[in-house]
């Protein structure tokens, strides 16, 4: 089943800087062949449900292996029987509506 997920991962304990851990997770997601878009508050992921869950598990395991004692994660999942617009198409649609309002 193809799904769209917004994923946020917050390692707890150890180094307060998160960019190295986030970069590691982004690489893992890319290695799984998933469509990803990093943004300031997390990552949008599009792909197969099982592949995404395996990749997220690999992210957690890799970060824990680096010495983090806990990880707090947030997932927002869109699963639909109908074909979903891509994240880019959804953003473009909102920008189009905004442009109409601004003119």
N, C-alpha and C positions, 0 to 999 in steps of 0.2 A: 504494500500500500504506500503510495506517495504521500508525503506529508510536508508541511512547512512548520518550522519550529523557530522560536526566538529563545536563545539559550544564553544564560548568564552564569558564570562560574566565579566564585569568590573563594580563593584559598585562605585558610585561617591558620595562624601560627607561623612563626618564622619571619622571614623577610617581609616588610610591609609593602614593598613594591611588587606589583602584580604583572607588569608587562612581559617579563620573561615567561611566566607560567601561561599567560594568555597566548603568547606567540607559539609556545609549544603545542597548546591545544589546537590553535589554528592550523599548524602544520599537520597534525594528526587528522583533522577533519579533511584537509586537502588530500592527504595520502589515501583516504577512503573514497576519494573521487566525488565528494559531495559539493554541491553548489553552496558557497558560503559568502556572506557579506558582513564584515566586521563593522561595528559602529560603536559609538562612545559608551553605550550601556550594555553591550553584549554582541551576539552574533546571530544573524539570520541564517538558517540552514534549510535547504530544500533537498529532498531525496527520499529514498526508500526507508520506511520506518525502521526495519531491522538493521540496516546499514548505519543509520544515524545513531541508534541506541548502542550498537557495538562501538562506534567511534567515540561516543560520549563516555562509555565505560573505559575505553583506552585512554582518553584524556584524564579521567580521574585517577586511573592507575599510574600513569606517567608522572602526574604531579605529586601523588602520594610518595612515589619512589624517590622524588627529589627532597623529601623530608617534611612536607606539609602534614600536619596531624589531622586536619579536618578540611572538608570542602563543602561550601554551601552553594547549591545550584538551583536555578530557577528555570523552568521550561514552560513555554506557552506553545501549545500544539494546535494546529489546524489540520484536521483530517476530514476529507470530504469525498463523497461518491462521485461528485461532479469534478470536472477539470477546473483546477484553481488557476487564477492568474498568478504569474510569477511576482515576486516581491517588487521587481523593477516595474512591472506593468501596474501594480497597485499604486506605487508611488507616482508614476506618470499620470495615472488617472486623477489623483488628488491634485497634482500640480496643474493639470489641465483645468479642473474646476476652480482652483484658486486664481488662475490666470483670467478666467471668465469673470470672476468677482472683482478682480483688480481693475479691469477695463471699463 
